[in-house]
Amino acid sequence: MPHFQLEYSSNLEGAVNIGALCEAIRAEAAQIETFPTAGIRVRAIRVDHVAMADGDPKHGFIDLSIRLRAGRPLDVKKDAVNRIFAVLKLFMAPVMATRSIALSAEMRDIDADLSPKFGTVRDHLEGPV
């Protein structure tokens, strides 16, 4: 863990390089000590049906959900979510200068007892994991 899931309104297609945004988030997450590199997953889901604000279809959004195993102190989690959100804001700043876009993020803990995991990613990484 952690898993980062971006939901974004379909009207941002073409205006935002979502793949590059995923990579920017991954790169920052890899620099945050509380996030083990092998557990980082960043994915994006386009949302085709959206109704926002006054109903004008020009409005767009990106909502970032961060899930991680429980046990980290609150100050560590606050620092991590603020660093990741800063990357999202910086990445989106040029587009937001000319478009109506709402950004949001939420971090939540996952109960390890209720979230089994299995994989071989660590077996295929070089360097610290």
NORUR-V136003 format. One record per residue. N is the residue number from 1. RES is the residue in one small letter. OMEGA is omega in radians with two decimals (NA if undefined). NEAR is the number of other C-alpha atoms within 8 Angstrom. D_FIRST is the distance of its C-alpha to the first C-alpha in whole Angstrom. Layout:
BEGIN
((N/RES/OMEGA/NEAR/D_FIRST) (N/RES/OMEGA/NEAR/D_FIRST))
END
This chain:
BEGIN
((1/m/0.58/11/0) (2/p/3.02/12/3) (3/h/3.13/12/6) (4/f/3.11/12/9) (5/q/3.07/11/12) (6/l/2.90/12/16) (7/e/-3.11/12/19) (8/y/3.14/13/22) (9/s/-3.06/14/25) (10/s/-3.14/10/27) (11/n/3.05/7/30) (12/l/3.08/10/28) (13/e/3.14/9/28) (14/g/3.13/5/30) (15/a/-3.08/6/30) (16/v/3.05/8/26) (17/n/-3.04/8/24) (18/i/3.09/8/21) (19/g/3.11/6/20) (20/a/3.08/7/21) (21/l/3.08/10/19) (22/c/-3.14/11/16) (23/e/3.12/9/16) (24/a/3.11/10/17) (25/i/3.12/12/14) (26/r/-3.11/11/12) (27/a/3.12/8/15) (28/e/3.14/11/15) (29/a/-3.13/12/11) (30/a/3.12/11/11) (31/q/-3.09/6/14) (32/i/-3.00/8/12) (33/e/-3.07/6/12) (34/t/3.14/7/10) (35/f/3.09/11/7) (36/p/-3.06/11/7) (37/t/-3.08/9/9) (38/a/-3.10/9/8) (39/g/-3.06/9/4) (40/i/3.04/14/6) (41/r/3.08/9/7) (42/v/3.13/12/10) (43/r/-3.11/8/13) (44/a/3.14/10/16) (45/i/3.09/8/19) (46/r/3.12/8/22) (47/v/-3.06/9/24) (48/d/-3.08/6/28) (49/h/-3.03/6/29) (50/v/2.96/7/29) (51/a/-3.07/7/32) (52/m/2.95/9/31) (53/a/-3.09/6/34) (54/d/3.12/4/37) (55/g/3.13/6/36) (56/d/-3.09/8/37) (57/p/3.10/9/35) (58/k/-3.09/7/35) (59/h/3.10/11/32) (60/g/3.13/14/28) (61/f/2.89/11/25) (62/i/3.09/12/21) (63/d/-3.12/10/19) (64/l/3.07/12/15) (65/s/3.13/12/13) (66/i/3.10/13/9) (67/r/3.09/12/7) (68/l/3.14/11/5) (69/r/-3.11/10/6) (70/a/3.02/8/10) (71/g/3.13/4/12) (72/r/3.10/7/12) (73/p/-3.10/6/16) (74/l/-3.11/6/17) (75/d/3.10/6/18) (76/v/3.13/9/15) (77/k/3.11/10/13) (78/k/3.12/8/16) (79/d/-3.11/8/17) (80/a/-3.11/11/13) (81/v/3.12/12/14) (82/n/3.11/8/18) (83/r/3.14/9/17) (84/i/3.14/11/15) (85/f/3.09/9/18) (86/a/3.09/8/20) (87/v/3.11/11/19) (88/l/-3.14/10/19) (89/k/-3.14/9/23) (90/l/-3.14/7/24) (91/f/-3.05/9/23) (92/m/-3.06/9/25) (93/a/-3.12/8/28) (94/p/-3.13/7/30) (95/v/-3.11/9/30) (96/m/3.10/9/30) (97/a/-3.08/6/33) (98/t/-3.07/6/35) (99/r/3.08/8/33) (100/s/-3.09/8/32) (101/i/3.06/9/28) (102/a/3.08/8/26) (103/l/3.06/9/23) (104/s/3.09/7/20) (105/a/3.07/10/17) (106/e/3.04/8/15) (107/m/3.09/10/12) (108/r/-3.12/8/12) (109/d/3.05/8/10) (110/i/3.07/10/9) (111/d/-3.09/8/12) (112/a/3.13/8/10) (113/d/-3.09/5/14) (114/l/-3.07/6/14) (115/s/-3.14/7/11) (116/p/-3.14/6/11) (117/k/3.04/4/9) (118/f/3.10/4/11) (119/g/-3.14/5/12) (120/t/-3.10/6/14) (121/v/-3.11/7/12) (122/r/3.13/8/12) (123/d/-3.03/5/16) (124/h/3.11/6/17) (125/l/3.01/9/15) (126/e/3.12/5/18) (127/g/-3.10/4/18) (128/p/-3.13/5/15) (129/v/NA/8/12))
END
